[in-house]
Amino acid sequence: MKKINVNVSTDKVKDYLMSRIDNTNPVEVEKVGRYIKHIEMYRKMDAKVKKEGVSTLIENGAQKYIKAHPLLSEMNKINASLLSLEKSFNFLEDDEKDEEIELI
C-alpha cells in the first residue's frame, strides 16, 4: 500500500484559506494566522512523539509503569482547536469569490 503524504505545506494551506475568506476582514485574517500556528505546533509535537514513542516508562522509586506520551493530550487539544477554528471561518461562496476577482 502506498503511503499518503498528508503534510501539505502550511503555505499552501494559508493560500487556500486566504482565497476562501474576505481578506479585508481582520478577524478572518487573524483566524487564518492562528490556524497556521496551530498546524505548526501540532507538527512539531507529532515529530517529537514519533521520535520518542507514544508511551514512556515512568520510574518512581521502586515503581515502574508505562504512561502515554504527555504530548498526546496536548495534540488532542490542538486538534480540537483546529476543528473549532475551521467551523468559525466565514468562507465566501463561490459566486462571491468570482465577484471579488472581477472587482480586482
Biopython code that builds the backbone (N, CA, C, O; Angstrom):
import numpy as np
from Bio.PDB.StructureBuilder import StructureBuilder

atoms = [
    (1, "MET", "N", (0.836, -1.174, 0.000)),
    (1, "MET", "CA", (0.000, 0.000, 0.000)),
    (1, "MET", "C", (0.887, 1.246, 0.000)),
    (1, "MET", "O", (1.829, 1.344, 0.786)),
    (2, "LYS", "N", (0.580, 2.190, -0.880)),
    (2, "LYS", "CA", (1.363, 3.407, -0.997)),
    (2, "LYS", "C", (1.027, 4.357, 0.153)),
    (2, "LYS", "O", (-0.141, 4.570, 0.479)),
    (3, "LYS", "N", (2.071, 4.920, 0.759)),
    (3, "LYS", "CA", (1.881, 5.860, 1.862)),
    (3, "LYS", "C", (1.441, 7.209, 1.303)),
    (3, "LYS", "O", (2.004, 7.701, 0.326)),
    (4, "ILE", "N", (0.431, 7.797, 1.933)),
    (4, "ILE", "CA", (-0.086, 9.093, 1.507)),
    (4, "ILE", "C", (0.547, 10.176, 2.366)),
    (4, "ILE", "O", (0.543, 10.084, 3.593)),
    (5, "ASN", "N", (1.090, 11.202, 1.722)),
    (5, "ASN", "CA", (1.670, 12.325, 2.446)),
    (5, "ASN", "C", (0.557, 13.315, 2.768)),
    (5, "ASN", "O", (0.025, 13.981, 1.879)),
    (6, "VAL", "N", (0.211, 13.403, 4.052)),
    (6, "VAL", "CA", (-0.868, 14.295, 4.459)),
    (6, "VAL", "C", (-0.355, 15.651, 4.918)),
    (6, "VAL", "O", (-1.149, 16.550, 5.198)),
    (7, "ASN", "N", (0.949, 15.809, 4.999)),
    (7, "ASN", "CA", (1.529, 17.070, 5.442)),
    (7, "ASN", "C", (1.698, 18.033, 4.271)),
    (7, "ASN", "O", (2.772, 18.145, 3.680)),
    (8, "VAL", "N", (0.621, 18.713, 3.962)),
    (8, "VAL", "CA", (0.652, 19.741, 2.922)),
    (8, "VAL", "C", (1.381, 20.939, 3.513)),
    (8, "VAL", "O", (1.263, 21.202, 4.710)),
    (9, "SER", "N", (2.124, 21.663, 2.703)),
    (9, "SER", "CA", (2.867, 22.805, 3.235)),
    (9, "SER", "C", (1.899, 23.829, 3.821)),
    (9, "SER", "O", (0.800, 24.035, 3.307)),
    (10, "THR", "N", (2.333, 24.464, 4.906)),
    (10, "THR", "CA", (1.482, 25.468, 5.542)),
    (10, "THR", "C", (1.249, 26.653, 4.605)),
    (10, "THR", "O", (0.223, 27.326, 4.706)),
    (11, "ASP", "N", (2.181, 26.912, 3.704)),
    (11, "ASP", "CA", (1.977, 27.987, 2.725)),
    (11, "ASP", "C", (0.780, 27.678, 1.818)),
    (11, "ASP", "O", (-0.013, 28.565, 1.504)),
    (12, "LYS", "N", (0.659, 26.421, 1.405)),
    (12, "LYS", "CA", (-0.471, 26.034, 0.554)),
    (12, "LYS", "C", (-1.786, 26.144, 1.327)),
    (12, "LYS", "O", (-2.797, 26.598, 0.790)),
    (13, "VAL", "N", (-1.760, 25.724, 2.592)),
    (13, "VAL", "CA", (-2.967, 25.815, 3.423)),
    (13, "VAL", "C", (-3.351, 27.283, 3.604)),
    (13, "VAL", "O", (-4.520, 27.648, 3.475)),
    (14, "LYS", "N", (-2.359, 28.116, 3.902)),
    (14, "LYS", "CA", (-2.621, 29.545, 4.101)),
    (14, "LYS", "C", (-3.184, 30.171, 2.820)),
    (14, "LYS", "O", (-4.169, 30.907, 2.869)),
    (15, "ASP", "N", (-2.562, 29.881, 1.682)),
    (15, "ASP", "CA", (-3.038, 30.430, 0.411)),
    (15, "ASP", "C", (-4.479, 30.006, 0.127)),
    (15, "ASP", "O", (-5.299, 30.808, -0.318)),
    (16, "TYR", "N", (-4.769, 28.737, 0.393)),
    (16, "TYR", "CA", (-6.119, 28.224, 0.162)),
    (16, "TYR", "C", (-7.122, 28.954, 1.047)),
    (16, "TYR", "O", (-8.153, 29.425, 0.567)),
    (17, "LEU", "N", (-6.819, 29.045, 2.338)),
    (17, "LEU", "CA", (-7.740, 29.704, 3.262)),
    (17, "LEU", "C", (-7.920, 31.183, 2.920)),
    (17, "LEU", "O", (-9.035, 31.704, 2.949)),
    (18, "MET", "N", (-6.819, 31.849, 2.599)),
    (18, "MET", "CA", (-6.896, 33.272, 2.267)),
    (18, "MET", "C", (-7.735, 33.506, 1.001)),
    (18, "MET", "O", (-8.356, 34.559, 0.854)),
    (19, "SER", "N", (-7.753, 32.533, 0.098)),
    (19, "SER", "CA", (-8.556, 32.674, -1.117)),
    (19, "SER", "C", (-10.038, 32.432, -0.846)),
    (19, "SER", "O", (-10.886, 32.787, -1.665)),
    (20, "ARG", "N", (-10.347, 31.834, 0.289)),
    (20, "ARG", "CA", (-11.740, 31.496, 0.608)),
    (20, "ARG", "C", (-12.398, 32.463, 1.584)),
    (20, "ARG", "O", (-13.591, 32.334, 1.861)),
    (21, "ILE", "N", (-11.630, 33.451, 2.122)),
    (21, "ILE", "CA", (-12.188, 34.386, 3.096)),
    (21, "ILE", "C", (-12.156, 35.808, 2.553)),
    (21, "ILE", "O", (-11.554, 36.079, 1.513)),
    (22, "ASP", "N", (-12.808, 36.702, 3.268)),
    (22, "ASP", "CA", (-12.762, 38.126, 2.953)),
    (22, "ASP", "C", (-11.458, 38.679, 3.525)),
    (22, "ASP", "O", (-11.330, 38.839, 4.739)),
    (23, "ASN", "N", (-10.493, 38.971, 2.654)),
    (23, "ASN", "CA", (-9.170, 39.437, 3.085)),
    (23, "ASN", "C", (-9.195, 40.809, 3.741)),
    (23, "ASN", "O", (-8.216, 41.213, 4.367)),
    (24, "THR", "N", (-10.296, 41.526, 3.607)),
    (24, "THR", "CA", (-10.388, 42.841, 4.240)),
    (24, "THR", "C", (-10.894, 42.745, 5.676)),
    (24, "THR", "O", (-10.897, 43.739, 6.402)),
    (25, "ASN", "N", (-11.317, 41.567, 6.082)),
    (25, "ASN", "CA", (-11.822, 41.354, 7.441)),
    (25, "ASN", "C", (-10.655, 40.923, 8.330)),
    (25, "ASN", "O", (-10.164, 39.802, 8.198)),
    (26, "PRO", "N", (-10.202, 41.802, 9.240)),
    (26, "PRO", "CA", (-9.037, 41.469, 10.059)),
    (26, "PRO", "C", (-9.256, 40.264, 10.976)),
    (26, "PRO", "O", (-8.305, 39.554, 11.305)),
    (27, "VAL", "N", (-10.487, 40.034, 11.382)),
    (27, "VAL", "CA", (-10.770, 38.881, 12.254)),
    (27, "VAL", "C", (-10.553, 37.582, 11.489)),
    (27, "VAL", "O", (-9.949, 36.643, 12.008)),
    (28, "GLU", "N", (-11.041, 37.529, 10.262)),
    (28, "GLU", "CA", (-10.868, 36.324, 9.448)),
    (28, "GLU", "C", (-9.394, 36.088, 9.118)),
    (28, "GLU", "O", (-8.925, 34.950, 9.141)),
    (29, "VAL", "N", (-8.671, 37.158, 8.814)),
    (29, "VAL", "CA", (-7.244, 37.033, 8.511)),
    (29, "VAL", "C", (-6.495, 36.535, 9.738)),
    (29, "VAL", "O", (-5.594, 35.704, 9.621)),
    (30, "GLU", "N", (-6.865, 37.041, 10.922)),
    (30, "GLU", "CA", (-6.217, 36.607, 12.164)),
    (30, "GLU", "C", (-6.503, 35.135, 12.443)),
    (30, "GLU", "O", (-5.633, 34.419, 12.940)),
    (31, "LYS", "N", (-7.709, 34.680, 12.130)),
    (31, "LYS", "CA", (-8.055, 33.262, 12.311)),
    (31, "LYS", "C", (-7.164, 32.377, 11.446)),
    (31, "LYS", "O", (-6.727, 31.311, 11.881)),
    (32, "VAL", "N", (-6.898, 32.823, 10.221)),
    (32, "VAL", "CA", (-6.010, 32.060, 9.330)),
    (32, "VAL", "C", (-4.628, 31.954, 9.967)),
    (32, "VAL", "O", (-4.019, 30.884, 9.956)),
    (33, "GLY", "N", (-4.133, 33.058, 10.522)),
    (33, "GLY", "CA", (-2.827, 33.047, 11.180)),
    (33, "GLY", "C", (-2.789, 32.078, 12.349)),
    (33, "GLY", "O", (-1.833, 31.318, 12.503)),
    (34, "ARG", "N", (-3.843, 32.105, 13.181)),
    (34, "ARG", "CA", (-3.908, 31.180, 14.316)),
    (34, "ARG", "C", (-3.977, 29.741, 13.841)),
    (34, "ARG", "O", (-3.351, 28.859, 14.430)),
    (35, "TYR", "N", (-4.729, 29.499, 12.787)),
    (35, "TYR", "CA", (-4.865, 28.152, 12.245)),
    (35, "TYR", "C", (-3.502, 27.618, 11.809)),
    (35, "TYR", "O", (-3.152, 26.474, 12.101)),
    (36, "ILE", "N", (-2.743, 28.447, 11.114)),
    (36, "ILE", "CA", (-1.410, 28.047, 10.653)),
    (36, "ILE", "C", (-0.488, 27.779, 11.841)),
    (36, "ILE", "O", (0.249, 26.792, 11.834)),
    (37, "LYS", "N", (-0.514, 28.637, 12.858)),
    (37, "LYS", "CA", (0.315, 28.438, 14.065)),
    (37, "LYS", "C", (-0.033, 27.113, 14.742)),
    (37, "LYS", "O", (0.855, 26.389, 15.193)),
    (38, "HIS", "N", (-1.318, 26.801, 14.810)),
    (38, "HIS", "CA", (-1.745, 25.537, 15.413)),
    (38, "HIS", "C", (-1.213, 24.337, 14.624)),
    (38, "HIS", "O", (-0.774, 23.346, 15.207)),
    (39, "ILE", "N", (-1.257, 24.435, 13.304)),
    (39, "ILE", "CA", (-0.725, 23.343, 12.471)),
    (39, "ILE", "C", (0.765, 23.169, 12.741)),
    (39, "ILE", "O", (1.243, 22.045, 12.888)),
    (40, "GLU", "N", (1.499, 24.275, 12.807)),
    (40, "GLU", "CA", (2.942, 24.199, 13.051)),
    (40, "GLU", "C", (3.238, 23.575, 14.416)),
    (40, "GLU", "O", (4.132, 22.738, 14.532)),
    (41, "MET", "N", (2.490, 23.979, 15.451)),
    (41, "MET", "CA", (2.695, 23.393, 16.786)),
    (41, "MET", "C", (2.385, 21.904, 16.778)),
    (41, "MET", "O", (3.129, 21.104, 17.345)),
    (42, "TYR", "N", (1.281, 21.535, 16.133)),
    (42, "TYR", "CA", (0.887, 20.133, 16.067)),
    (42, "TYR", "C", (1.968, 19.299, 15.394)),
    (42, "TYR", "O", (2.304, 18.214, 15.868)),
    (43, "ARG", "N", (2.505, 19.795, 14.307)),
    (43, "ARG", "CA", (3.530, 19.038, 13.576)),
    (43, "ARG", "C", (4.812, 18.878, 14.383)),
    (43, "ARG", "O", (5.454, 17.828, 14.326)),
    (44, "LYS", "N", (5.192, 19.916, 15.139)),
    (44, "LYS", "CA", (6.380, 19.800, 15.993)),
    (44, "LYS", "C", (6.164, 18.743, 17.072)),
    (44, "LYS", "O", (7.048, 17.932, 17.351)),
    (45, "MET", "N", (4.984, 18.763, 17.671)),
    (45, "MET", "CA", (4.668, 17.766, 18.698)),
    (45, "MET", "C", (4.637, 16.373, 18.096)),
    (45, "MET", "O", (5.142, 15.422, 18.694)),
    (46, "ASP", "N", (4.050, 16.249, 16.926)),
    (46, "ASP", "CA", (3.962, 14.958, 16.249)),
    (46, "ASP", "C", (5.357, 14.392, 15.973)),
    (46, "ASP", "O", (5.596, 13.199, 16.163)),
    (47, "ALA", "N", (6.270, 15.248, 15.526)),
    (47, "ALA", "CA", (7.641, 14.802, 15.257)),
    (47, "ALA", "C", (8.317, 14.319, 16.540)),
    (47, "ALA", "O", (9.032, 13.318, 16.535)),
    (48, "LYS", "N", (8.085, 15.033, 17.629)),
    (48, "LYS", "CA", (8.693, 14.644, 18.901)),
    (48, "LYS", "C", (8.136, 13.301, 19.396)),
    (48, "LYS", "O", (8.883, 12.454, 19.886)),
    (49, "VAL", "N", (6.826, 13.121, 19.261)),
    (49, "VAL", "CA", (6.200, 11.861, 19.675)),
    (49, "VAL", "C", (6.702, 10.712, 18.803)),
    (49, "VAL", "O", (6.956, 9.616, 19.304)),
    (50, "LYS", "N", (6.843, 10.957, 17.505)),
    (50, "LYS", "CA", (7.361, 9.911, 16.620)),
    (50, "LYS", "C", (8.783, 9.535, 17.003)),
    (50, "LYS", "O", (9.160, 8.365, 16.940)),
    (51, "LYS", "N", (9.568, 10.525, 17.400)),
    (51, "LYS", "CA", (10.956, 10.282, 17.784)),
    (51, "LYS", "C", (11.048, 9.533, 19.115)),
    (51, "LYS", "O", (11.844, 8.605, 19.256)),
    (52, "GLU", "N", (10.236, 9.938, 20.080)),
    (52, "GLU", "CA", (10.327, 9.382, 21.431)),
    (52, "GLU", "C", (9.395, 8.200, 21.679)),
    (52, "GLU", "O", (9.580, 7.462, 22.646)),
    (53, "GLY", "N", (8.408, 8.013, 20.827)),
    (53, "GLY", "CA", (7.440, 6.933, 21.010)),
    (53, "GLY", "C", (6.180, 7.436, 21.685)),
    (53, "GLY", "O", (6.193, 8.469, 22.354)),
    (54, "VAL", "N", (5.088, 6.700, 21.506)),
    (54, "VAL", "CA", (3.800, 7.131, 22.040)),
    (54, "VAL", "C", (3.642, 6.835, 23.530)),
    (54, "VAL", "O", (2.708, 7.320, 24.168)),
    (55, "SER", "N", (4.548, 6.045, 24.075)),
    (55, "SER", "CA", (4.487, 5.761, 25.507)),
    (55, "SER", "C", (5.865, 5.952, 26.133)),
    (55, "SER", "O", (6.893, 5.851, 25.463)),
    (56, "THR", "N", (5.859, 6.227, 27.420)),
    (56, "THR", "CA", (7.115, 6.415, 28.142)),
    (56, "THR", "C", (7.107, 5.561, 29.403)),
    (56, "THR", "O", (6.058, 5.322, 30.002)),
    (57, "LEU", "N", (8.278, 5.113, 29.790)),
    (57, "LEU", "CA", (8.423, 4.333, 31.013)),
    (57, "LEU", "C", (8.695, 5.303, 32.159)),
    (57, "LEU", "O", (9.654, 6.074, 32.120)),
    (58, "ILE", "N", (7.853, 5.254, 33.161)),
    (58, "ILE", "CA", (7.993, 6.115, 34.336)),
    (58, "ILE", "C", (8.569, 5.285, 35.474)),
    (58, "ILE", "O", (8.056, 4.216, 35.807)),
    (59, "GLU", "N", (9.636, 5.794, 36.058)),
    (59, "GLU", "CA", (10.238, 5.127, 37.212)),
    (59, "GLU", "C", (10.172, 6.069, 38.395)),
    (59, "GLU", "O", (10.773, 7.144, 38.394)),
    (60, "ASN", "N", (9.427, 5.644, 39.404)),
    (60, "ASN", "CA", (9.266, 6.441, 40.605)),
    (60, "ASN", "C", (9.671, 5.570, 41.794)),
    (60, "ASN", "O", (8.851, 4.848, 42.362)),
    (61, "GLY", "N", (10.932, 5.652, 42.150)),
    (61, "GLY", "CA", (11.448, 4.775, 43.202)),
    (61, "GLY", "C", (11.395, 3.336, 42.731)),
    (61, "GLY", "O", (11.981, 2.986, 41.707)),
    (62, "ALA", "N", (10.688, 2.501, 43.484)),
    (62, "ALA", "CA", (10.560, 1.091, 43.131)),
    (62, "ALA", "C", (9.452, 0.862, 42.093)),
    (62, "ALA", "O", (9.377, -0.207, 41.487)),
    (63, "GLN", "N", (8.610, 1.855, 41.898)),
    (63, "GLN", "CA", (7.504, 1.713, 40.952)),
    (63, "GLN", "C", (7.977, 1.970, 39.522)),
    (63, "GLN", "O", (8.752, 2.888, 39.257)),
    (64, "LYS", "N", (7.491, 1.141, 38.623)),
    (64, "LYS", "CA", (7.731, 1.328, 37.197)),
    (64, "LYS", "C", (6.413, 1.094, 36.473)),
    (64, "LYS", "O", (5.726, 0.097, 36.694)),
    (65, "TYR", "N", (6.082, 2.035, 35.608)),
    (65, "TYR", "CA", (4.869, 1.853, 34.817)),
    (65, "TYR", "C", (4.985, 2.626, 33.504)),
    (65, "TYR", "O", (5.791, 3.545, 33.359)),
    (66, "ILE", "N", (4.153, 2.215, 32.568)),
    (66, "ILE", "CA", (4.170, 2.848, 31.251)),
    (66, "ILE", "C", (2.998, 3.830, 31.180)),
    (66, "ILE", "O", (1.876, 3.535, 31.590)),
    (67, "LYS", "N", (3.309, 4.996, 30.647)),
    (67, "LYS", "CA", (2.322, 6.063, 30.552)),
    (67, "LYS", "C", (2.334, 6.599, 29.117)),
    (67, "LYS", "O", (3.365, 6.577, 28.445)),
    (68, "ALA", "N", (1.191, 7.072, 28.663)),
    (68, "ALA", "CA", (1.115, 7.678, 27.323)),
    (68, "ALA", "C", (1.980, 8.938, 27.298)),
    (68, "ALA", "O", (2.116, 9.633, 28.305)),
    (69, "HIS", "N", (2.553, 9.216, 26.144)),
    (69, "HIS", "CA", (3.389, 10.409, 25.997)),
    (69, "HIS", "C", (2.550, 11.638, 26.361)),
    (69, "HIS", "O", (1.423, 11.775, 25.883)),
    (70, "PRO", "N", (3.082, 12.531, 27.198)),
    (70, "PRO", "CA", (2.315, 13.711, 27.628)),
    (70, "PRO", "C", (1.867, 14.613, 26.472)),
    (70, "PRO", "O", (0.854, 15.303, 26.591)),
    (71, "LEU", "N", (2.593, 14.616, 25.376)),
    (71, "LEU", "CA", (2.212, 15.476, 24.260)),
    (71, "LEU", "C", (0.959, 14.991, 23.533)),
    (71, "LEU", "O", (0.332, 15.762, 22.807)),
    (72, "LEU", "N", (0.588, 13.724, 23.721)),
    (72, "LEU", "CA", (-0.596, 13.211, 23.032)),
    (72, "LEU", "C", (-1.852, 13.975, 23.444)),
    (72, "LEU", "O", (-2.690, 14.292, 22.600)),
    (73, "SER", "N", (-1.986, 14.272, 24.737)),
    (73, "SER", "CA", (-3.169, 15.026, 25.175)),
    (73, "SER", "C", (-3.117, 16.458, 24.650)),
    (73, "SER", "O", (-4.153, 17.034, 24.316)),
    (74, "GLU", "N", (-1.920, 17.035, 24.575)),
    (74, "GLU", "CA", (-1.786, 18.387, 24.022)),
    (74, "GLU", "C", (-2.113, 18.397, 22.531)),
    (74, "GLU", "O", (-2.712, 19.345, 22.025)),
    (75, "MET", "N", (-1.716, 17.341, 21.838)),
    (75, "MET", "CA", (-2.026, 17.235, 20.413)),
    (75, "MET", "C", (-3.541, 17.154, 20.204)),
    (75, "MET", "O", (-4.076, 17.730, 19.256)),
    (76, "ASN", "N", (-4.228, 16.430, 21.101)),
    (76, "ASN", "CA", (-5.691, 16.348, 21.003)),
    (76, "ASN", "C", (-6.332, 17.716, 21.218)),
    (76, "ASN", "O", (-7.310, 18.054, 20.553)),
    (77, "LYS", "N", (-5.787, 18.502, 22.144)),
    (77, "LYS", "CA", (-6.314, 19.845, 22.392)),
    (77, "LYS", "C", (-6.116, 20.736, 21.169)),
    (77, "LYS", "O", (-7.017, 21.480, 20.782)),
    (78, "ILE", "N", (-4.940, 20.657, 20.570)),
    (78, "ILE", "CA", (-4.668, 21.464, 19.380)),
    (78, "ILE", "C", (-5.577, 21.029, 18.239)),
    (78, "ILE", "O", (-6.091, 21.869, 17.501)),
    (79, "ASN", "N", (-5.779, 19.734, 18.090)),
    (79, "ASN", "CA", (-6.665, 19.234, 17.044)),
    (79, "ASN", "C", (-8.082, 19.759, 17.249)),
    (79, "ASN", "O", (-8.743, 20.146, 16.286)),
    (80, "ALA", "N", (-8.551, 19.777, 18.491)),
    (80, "ALA", "CA", (-9.885, 20.315, 18.785)),
    (80, "ALA", "C", (-9.946, 21.802, 18.446)),
    (80, "ALA", "O", (-10.955, 22.284, 17.934)),
    (81, "SER", "N", (-8.871, 22.522, 18.731)),
    (81, "SER", "CA", (-8.824, 23.955, 18.397)),
    (81, "SER", "C", (-8.859, 24.162, 16.885)),
    (81, "SER", "O", (-9.528, 25.071, 16.392)),
    (82, "LEU", "N", (-8.141, 23.323, 16.160)),
    (82, "LEU", "CA", (-8.150, 23.406, 14.697)),
    (82, "LEU", "C", (-9.561, 23.197, 14.148)),
    (82, "LEU", "O", (-10.021, 23.942, 13.283)),
    (83, "LEU", "N", (-10.232, 22.181, 14.660)),
    (83, "LEU", "CA", (-11.595, 21.898, 14.204)),
    (83, "LEU", "C", (-12.536, 23.053, 14.537)),
    (83, "LEU", "O", (-13.402, 23.409, 13.737)),
    (84, "SER", "N", (-12.361, 23.629, 15.713)),
    (84, "SER", "CA", (-13.183, 24.762, 16.120)),
    (84, "SER", "C", (-12.934, 25.971, 15.217)),
    (84, "SER", "O", (-13.876, 26.649, 14.807)),
    (85, "LEU", "N", (-11.666, 26.238, 14.910)),
    (85, "LEU", "CA", (-11.342, 27.341, 14.003)),
    (85, "LEU", "C", (-11.934, 27.104, 12.623)),
    (85, "LEU", "O", (-12.458, 28.026, 11.998)),
    (86, "GLU", "N", (-11.849, 25.863, 12.148)),
    (86, "GLU", "CA", (-12.401, 25.547, 10.829)),
    (86, "GLU", "C", (-13.883, 25.886, 10.771)),
    (86, "GLU", "O", (-14.361, 26.440, 9.781)),
    (87, "LYS", "N", (-14.610, 25.552, 11.833)),
    (87, "LYS", "CA", (-16.050, 25.810, 11.869)),
    (87, "LYS", "C", (-16.353, 27.304, 11.937)),
    (87, "LYS", "O", (-17.428, 27.739, 11.522)),
    (88, "SER", "N", (-15.414, 28.089, 12.457)),
    (88, "SER", "CA", (-15.679, 29.515, 12.649)),
    (88, "SER", "C", (-15.356, 30.372, 11.427)),
    (88, "SER", "O", (-15.707, 31.551, 11.391)),
    (89, "PHE", "N", (-14.689, 29.792, 10.424)),
    (89, "PHE", "CA", (-14.375, 30.573, 9.225)),
    (89, "PHE", "C", (-15.657, 30.964, 8.498)),
    (89, "PHE", "O", (-16.579, 30.160, 8.359)),
    (90, "ASN", "N", (-15.696, 32.197, 8.042)),
    (90, "ASN", "CA", (-16.811, 32.662, 7.200)),
    (90, "ASN", "C", (-16.340, 32.621, 5.752)),
    (90, "ASN", "O", (-15.924, 33.629, 5.182)),
    (91, "PHE", "N", (-16.418, 31.427, 5.178)),
    (91, "PHE", "CA", (-15.953, 31.248, 3.811)),
    (91, "PHE", "C", (-16.883, 31.943, 2.830)),
    (91, "PHE", "O", (-18.104, 31.931, 2.987)),
    (92, "LEU", "N", (-16.282, 32.547, 1.818)),
    (92, "LEU", "CA", (-17.051, 33.162, 0.750)),
    (92, "LEU", "C", (-17.653, 32.061, -0.112)),
    (92, "LEU", "O", (-17.049, 31.009, -0.323)),
    (93, "GLU", "N", (-18.833, 32.324, -0.595)),
    (93, "GLU", "CA", (-19.449, 31.388, -1.525)),
    (93, "GLU", "C", (-18.732, 31.530, -2.863)),
    (93, "GLU", "O", (-18.081, 32.546, -3.109)),
    (94, "ASP", "N", (-18.839, 30.547, -3.713)),
    (94, "ASP", "CA", (-18.136, 30.573, -4.991)),
    (94, "ASP", "C", (-18.486, 31.806, -5.825)),
    (94, "ASP", "O", (-17.602, 32.387, -6.454)),
    (95, "ASP", "N", (-19.786, 32.228, -5.845)),
    (95, "ASP", "CA", (-20.131, 33.393, -6.648)),
    (95, "ASP", "C", (-19.585, 34.676, -6.026)),
    (95, "ASP", "O", (-19.280, 35.624, -6.751)),
    (96, "GLU", "N", (-19.456, 34.728, -4.691)),
    (96, "GLU", "CA", (-18.855, 35.886, -4.043)),
    (96, "GLU", "C", (-17.379, 35.988, -4.414)),
    (96, "GLU", "O", (-16.871, 37.084, -4.651)),
    (97, "LYS", "N", (-16.690, 34.848, -4.463)),
    (97, "LYS", "CA", (-15.276, 34.834, -4.864)),
    (97, "LYS", "C", (-15.140, 35.348, -6.288)),
    (97, "LYS", "O", (-14.233, 36.125, -6.586)),
    (98, "ASP", "N", (-16.044, 34.914, -7.175)),
    (98, "ASP", "CA", (-15.992, 35.346, -8.565)),
    (98, "ASP", "C", (-16.192, 36.861, -8.662)),
    (98, "ASP", "O", (-15.517, 37.526, -9.448)),
    (99, "GLU", "N", (-17.132, 37.415, -7.853)),
    (99, "GLU", "CA", (-17.355, 38.856, -7.860)),
    (99, "GLU", "C", (-16.118, 39.603, -7.384)),
    (99, "GLU", "O", (-15.752, 40.631, -7.953)),
    (100, "GLU", "N", (-15.470, 39.082, -6.334)),
    (100, "GLU", "CA", (-14.259, 39.711, -5.802)),
    (100, "GLU", "C", (-13.149, 39.719, -6.847)),
    (100, "GLU", "O", (-12.438, 40.713, -6.988)),
    (101, "ILE", "N", (-12.999, 38.633, -7.571)),
    (101, "ILE", "CA", (-11.971, 38.528, -8.590)),
    (101, "ILE", "C", (-12.242, 39.547, -9.704)),
    (101, "ILE", "O", (-11.318, 40.179, -10.215)),
    (102, "GLU", "N", (-13.513, 39.697, -10.072)),
    (102, "GLU", "CA", (-13.866, 40.647, -11.125)),
    (102, "GLU", "C", (-13.564, 42.074, -10.689)),
    (102, "GLU", "O", (-13.182, 42.903, -11.515)),
    (103, "LEU", "N", (-13.733, 42.375, -9.389)),
    (103, "LEU", "CA", (-13.507, 43.723, -8.882)),
    (103, "LEU", "C", (-12.020, 44.071, -8.857)),
    (103, "LEU", "O", (-11.652, 45.244, -8.924)),
    (104, "ILE", "N", (-11.190, 43.076, -8.764)),
    (104, "ILE", "CA", (-9.745, 43.306, -8.686)),
    (104, "ILE", "C", (-9.187, 43.572, -10.000)),
    (104, "ILE", "O", (-7.982, 43.789, -10.127)),
]
sb = StructureBuilder()
sb.init_structure("model")
sb.init_model(0)
sb.init_chain("A")
sb.init_seg("    ")
for serial, (resi, resn, name, xyz) in enumerate(atoms, 1):
    if name == "N":
        sb.init_residue(resn, " ", resi, " ")
    sb.init_atom(name, np.array(xyz, "f"), 0.0, 1.0, " ", f" {name:<3s}", serial, name[0])
structure = sb.get_structure()
